[in-house]
Structures are given as structure tokens and as C-alpha cells.
């Protein structure tokens, strides 16, 4: 879901903290937090809110970086 200007939400698994870079995961269509702050070819978004790990997939607000 993209609202405009790259702002939207992305499905994630695992804990996410505001400012974390999100990258592709082994699960198709789902992202995970990246281990560092370097934008790579696998980086897809930057989280704009914290999101606790609830044991499953959830939609995390973010700025999309891939295109």
C-alpha cells in the first residue's frame, strides 16, 4: 500500500524500531530489519514507527526506498 511520495506500509516480521532499514526476507513479500544502516540493493524501506514483534506478519508504516 503506497499513499504517495513513497510513504506507505510494508509487511514485516520481527521487531522494528523507528528508523530501522528494512530488507527482503526469505519469505516472499515480507521484510525484516537490516543489520546495519547502509542502504543496499536489498533495502526496500525505512520504518517510520516502532512495531513490536507479535509473532507474525504485520503492516509497518514506512518510507519506501525501492523502485
Buried (B, 14 or more C-beta within 10 A) or exposed (E): EEEEEBBBBBBBBBEBEEEBBBBBBEEEEBBBBBEEEEEEEEBBBBBBEEBEEEEEBBEBBBBBBEE
